[in-house]
């Protein structure tokens, strides 16, 4: 396979290596990984290839990923900037909270760009409009001259990704096991007047919001509901949690509420959405993925935030006067994910609930205004958790 195109990818973790880089590699891109984790960068540079194993009902299928390089931006920022200035595509899978820290090299790479076509910038994060967020941080670091002609230098396109990457074996090294099912949608309008990047398997769409919300409010909501409910009932793995008939019913009831929003707001046919729900329940129940509830539940502050998987759909449903009881139950479970070893946000969650009154904690955690129709319902859950935490 000829490698003539170049992609710079921020994040050498499992999603970056096992999902994004796999797609880019298959599409003929040389991939330059950028990270600040010495161990990952050193391993990538010391290892000429690694494997991605896709897990499905039909068994396993393994692919070899090679023709990549890796740069540590702590020590080789100038090289990172040069690679970006010469790249066709820049992607990231670092977590939404890290976007501000990877804006500077992209801004400087755009400033230094001499190619006669724009750089495609695509964030691959579990967050709504993550590329727009990243663009905001990047633009803060651009000169007025570059901002005036930015469309000739870079195009910023939001994306929605859907693929479960479970906890990996301790001895996996760079190799990644990943589910076979995937969906990667990228919005087309930002590429108006130019050829969009050719990445096999990517679905370019005119309107991304239905895909983002359907994915976030079905896959992420169901996965997190299972994780938090399972954690509070002493379960270790997601598939074990989903084998519990009571919890399985709870998860289904929760995404039945979000399905009502998706159907009403985006006009997706009812049968299509419920078939999608069934597919997602089947996926997260797959014992081959063997995913730890603590891993799936980590970062509860982000997952409880205003536009995320619980408050995001519940707030819109409340505005429409539609039921949110099951989503509120999931919020209750998430609020109890406190002081979990290895998860700083769960420690901070416990601190926020302990140090603030219920109203302040509700506002701080969810970003809801006290006039919002959902606010009082969430407040009751916060009061309940705070009271029971003192027992």
N, C-alpha and C positions, 0 to 999 in steps of 0.2 A: 504493500500500500504506500503510495507516495505521500509524503508529509510536506506540504507546501504552505499550509496555513498555520498561524500561530495563535494559541489561546493562553492567556495568563489567568490562572485560577487562584484566588485567595482562599486558603483553608485546606490543609492536608489531612483532614479527618476522614471518617468513613464515608460520609455523604460525598465529599469532594472526590475521593479516590474511587468510590464504588458506584457513584451515580453520574456526577457531572463529567468527570474525566473519562469514564467509560464511553459516554455519548460522544464527547469531543474526539477521543481516540478513534472510534469507529468511523467518524466523519472525516478523518484525514488531517486532524490538527496535531501539531506538536504542542504538548501541554507543559507550561512552566508553572509549577506549584510555588506559591508564596505563603510562608508561615513564619511564626516567631518561636515555634517549638523546636528547639535544637534537635531533639531525638527524632522527630518526624522528618525534618529536612535532611539530617545526616543519613537516616535509613533510606530515604528516596534516592539520594545521591550515591549511596553505596550499593544499591540494588537495581540492576538493569531492567527488571520487570517484576510485576506482581500479578496475582490472579483475582478476578471477580467471579464469584460463584452465585449464579441466580438459582433461587429455591422456588420451585413451583409444585403443583400437584403431580406433574408428570415426572418429577425427579429433579436432578441438578444439572446445570449446564455451566461450564467454566470458560472464561475468556482470559487471554493474556493481555495485559496492558504494558506497553513499553514506549519508547521514543518520548520520554519526558525528561525534564530537568527540574531542579528545586533550588529556590533561593530563600535565604533567611533575611527578612527585611530589617531585622535588628542590626545586621552587619553589612548588608549589601543593598542598601536602599537605592543607590545610584544605578545599580544593575537592574533592579526591579523597574525603576522609572524608564530606563532605556528599553527594556522588553515591552513595557506597556506602550511606549511611543511607536513601536514597530508591530504591535499585535493587531489581529483582526477582531478578536473578541476578548473581553475581560468579564469573568464571572466570579462569584464568591459563594461560599457556604460556611459562614463563620459564626452565625447567630446574629439576630437583629441588633443586639446591644453593642456589637463590635464594629458596625458599619462606619461609625465616626472615626475609628482608629485606622481604617484602611482607605480613607478618603484622600489623604495627602499624596501618596505615590500615584494614585490615578490622576489627580489634578495635575501633578507635575508631568506625568506621561502625556496627558492631553496637551499641555502647554508645549511640550517638546516635539509633538507629532509633526512629521513632514510629509506623510503619505497623502495621496490625493483623494482618499475616501475616509469616511468617519469610522471611528472605533465603535463597536457594539458593546454596550455595558449592560449586563444582565445579572441581577442579584437572584440567587437561588435559595431563598430563605422561607421558613414557615411563618410568614407574616404578610399582611396585605400591603401591596404597593411598596415593597422593600427597595426596589430600584429607585423609586421616587425619593424615598428617604435618603438613600445613598447619594443620589444626585444633589440633594440639598447640601449635604456635607462637602461634596466635591466642589460645588459652585462657590461655596464660601472661600475656597482656596484658589480660585481662578482670577486672573487679571481681568480688568474691564474689557480689554481688547479681545481676549479669548472668549469671554462671555458673549460679546457682540456677534461673534461668528461661530458660536458653539456648534450649530447644526452641521457645519462643515468638518468639525473636529471629532464629534462623538454623538451617538444616538443612545438614548437611555430607554430601555424597554422592560416593563414589569413582567414577571413570570409567576406561574403557579406550578409547584412541583409536588408530586405524590408518589412516594415509594418508601416502604418501610425498611429501614436498616436496623436490624436487631443488635443486641449486645453481642460482641464478637468473642470468640474463644481467646483465652489468655495468651496462647502461643500463636495467634494468627499472624503476628507481624504486620506487614503491609497488606496482606490478603484480606479481602472483604467478602462476607456473605450478605446477600441482599435478596429481597423478594423479586420474583420475576415480573410481577405486575408493575407498571409504571405509567405515569402521565406527566408530561412536561409541556405546559402551554405558555407561549410567549406572545405578547401583544404585537400586532402588525403595524398599527398607525405610526409609531415613532420612526419606522423605516420608509415612510412615504418618500418617493423620489429616488430610492436606492434599493439595491438588492439586499434582502435580509440575509443574515448569516445562514449558511447551509449546514444544519446539524440534524443528522438522521434521527428520526424519532420525535423531534420537537414538533408540536402542533401550533402553528402560527394562527392567531385568531384576531378578529376585529375588535371584539369586546371581551376583555379578560375577567371582568368582575364576576359574572356568573360562575366561571370556572374556579376562581379564587374562593368565593364564598361557599360554593358547593363542597369543595375539597376541605377547606378549613373548618366549616361547620358540620361536616359529616365525618371525615377521617379523623381530624384532630380532636373534635369534640368526643367522638366515641372512644378513641384511644385513651384520652385523658380521663374520661369518666370511668372507664374500666380500671385505669391505673389507680386513681384516687380511692375508688370504692374498694378495689381489691386490697390496697394498702391498709385501709381502715378495717378490713376484715381478715387481715393476717395472711393474705395470699402472697406468693413469691413471683409468679409469672403471669403475664397477660393471658396466655392460652388457658392456664389453670383457672384464672378468674372467670373467663368466658364460659368455662365448662360448668360453672355454678349457675343453675337455672335462674335463681333469683337475681343475681347480678346481670346475667345475660338479658333478662327482661328489663332491668333498670336501664342498661345501656341502650336497648332498642327504644324504650319509651323516651329517652332523652333525645335521640336523633330523629324520632318521629316529630318532636316539637320543631327541631331545626328544619326538617323536611317541609313542614308547613310554610316556613318562611321562604325557602328556596323555590317552592312551587308558586307561591303567591307573588313574590318579588320578581323572579326571573322568568316566569312563564314556562318552566320546565314541566313537561307532562307528569302527572302524578305517578303513573306506572313506571316511568323512566327513573324518577327519583327514588321510589321505593325499591326498584331493582338495584339501584346504585347502593342504597342502604344495606340490602341483603349481601351484596358483593363485599362491602366494607366489613360487615360483621364477620363474614367468612374469612376475610384476609387477616383481621387482627386475632382471630381464633386459631390460626394455623400453628400447631405445636412445633413445626419445624423451625419457626422463627425464635421460639424460646426467649421471649423478651421480658426483662425484669421490670416489675411494676415501679420500682424506685427510679430506674433509668427513664422510663416513659413519663413519670410524674415530676421529674426535676424541673427547676425554674418555675415554681408556682406563681411568683409575682408577675412574671410575663404572661402566664396563662390565665391569670385573673384580671388582666388589664382591659382597658376600655374596648378595644377593637378585636380582642382575641376570642378564643373558641367558646367561652361561656357567656361573658357579658356582651360580646358583640352580637350574637344572635338573640339573646334574651332581651337586650335593650330594644332591638327592632321589633320583636314580637310584642313586647309590652306597649310600644307605641301604636301597634295595630290592634291592641286589645285581645291578643291571642294568648293561649296558656303558656306558662313558663315554669310550672311547678317542678318538673324533672330537671330542668337546667339549674334551678335554685338548689335542688338536692345535690347536684354535682358540685356547685359552688361550695356548699356546706362541707362536702368531702374534701375539696381542694384546700379549704381553710384549715383543715386538720393535718395537712401534710407539713408538719413542723419539725425543725431540728433533726432532719434526716442526714445521716452521715454522708459527707461528700457533696452536699448540696447547699451552697451558701445562701441561696434565695429562701430555702425552707427555714434557715436560721433567722434570716431577716424578717420573714413572715411572722414567726413567733414573737420577735421583738416588737414589730409594729402592733400586733394584737395586744401585747402586754403593756406597751407604753402609751397607747392612745385610747381615748374613749371610743365607743362604738361608731359614733358619727364620723369622727376624724379618721378612724381606721377604714371605714367604708369608702370615704372619699379618696383617701390615699391609695388604697388597693385597686379600686375599680375605675377611678376617674369620673364617676357619675356625679352629676349635679343633684343637689337634694330636691330639685323640682321635677326630676325625671320620674316617669311612672314606675320604673323598675327600682328606684332607690330605696323606698321604704321596705320592699320585700327583701332586698339584699341586706339592709340594715338589721332586720330581724334575725337573719342567719348569722351575721357577725356577732350580734348580742348573745345569741344562743351558744356559739362556739367559745366566746370569751367567758361566759358564765360557766360552761362545762370544763373549761381549761383550768379553772380555779378549784374545782372539786378534788 
